[in-house]
Amino acid sequence: VSLWDVDEGRARGAALGLGAAVAGSREEALGADLVVTMTPGHEVLLSPGSLREGQHVSLMGADGPGKAEIAVEELARTHVFCDDWEQASHNGELAHAVEAGALEREQVTELGAVLAGEAQGRRSDDEITAFDSTGLAIQDLAIALAAMDRAAELDLPTLEL
């Protein structure tokens, strides 16, 4: 796991607390197999053609007017997942693609359907996938509880409270 931030000191502090490394550059961070973005979202980080085969991006930044971490064209070429279609299509990264006519409901898979075995997740090792998280609290809680239950198995760092 490596982190990157425009403020290197902030990245180093977070990395130290999490037991992670600091990426040498923004490009290095965005080139990882799994990328998680957490930005205010007023600058597109992922331009058209920037994601490579097999890469996954989770778009976790703040949702709101003018927010965009990924170009519409780039999102449209991925297998898109979201926490809730109604919420994501109006407030998340999906909103821009839906408004532009680049994505429709049947092209987006809800994460809950995958977890319940009602829909397929990644279909191949080279498929590019994206998850637009708009913050469905009950789903966030279920994921956190599952991670806590499997922390030792997954070798996740934990904090003593």
C-alpha positions, -999 to +999 in steps of 0.1 A: +000+000+000+013+034-009-002+069-005+003+101-024-009+137-015-001+171-029+013+178+006+041+153+010+042+158+048+006+149+051+012+117+030+041+107+052+022+112+084-008+092+071+016+065+057+034+062+090+002+058+109-011+032+085+021+013+080+021+022+043+047+037+019+046+070+001+044+069-037+073+087-054+049+107-076+013+112-085+019+092-117+033+063-097+003+063-074-022+064-103-004+035-119-011+011-091-032-020-098-058-007-073-063+031-070-085+048-044-091+085-049-101+107-020-100+143-033-122+174-032-128+164-068-124+196-088-096+183-109-099+153-132-072+128-121-080+101-146-081+114-181-094+095-211-072+064-218-053+066-184-065+033-169-048+002-181-061-034-185-069-051-152-067-018-132-094-009-106-103+026-093-125+034-064-137+070-066-142+080-030-138+118-031-164+143-020-196+144-041-211+176-052-215+202-080-185+204-102-169+172-087-150+150-111-121+127-104-124+108-137-132+119-172-166+108-185-150+090-214-127+071-191-155+061-167-176+049-197-150+025-208-149+007-175-171-019-159-188+005-134-200-005-099-218+018-074-233+015-040-267+028-050-278+037-085-303+064-076-278+081-053-248+077-076-266+088-108-276+121-092-246+129-069-216+109-077-191+105-105-218+087-125-239+119-126-217+135-152-216+103-174-254+099-171-260+136-180-237+132-210-256+101-222-224+080-218-238+056-191-272+041-186-287+022-157-282-013-173-244-005-177-239-001-139-238-028-113-247-021-077-222-035-052-250-050-030-261-072-060-226-085-063-223-092-026-256-109-026-246-131-056-273-116-078-248-099-102-213-107-115-183-087-103-151-086-123-156-107-154-119-111-164-084-104-151-079-077-178-112-059-173-110-023-161-133-017-132-145+014-114-165+019-082-183+051-076-189+054-038-214+080-027-215+067+008-243+043+016-239+041+054-253+006+059-230-008+032-200+010+047-208-005+081-211-040+066-177-036+048-160-023+080-174-052+101-163-078+075-128-062+074-126-063+112-138-099+113-110-108+088-083-084+099-059-111+110-065-132+079-061-102+056-031-089+077-047-055+080-031-030+104-052-023+135-052+004+160-056-001+198-083+021+211 
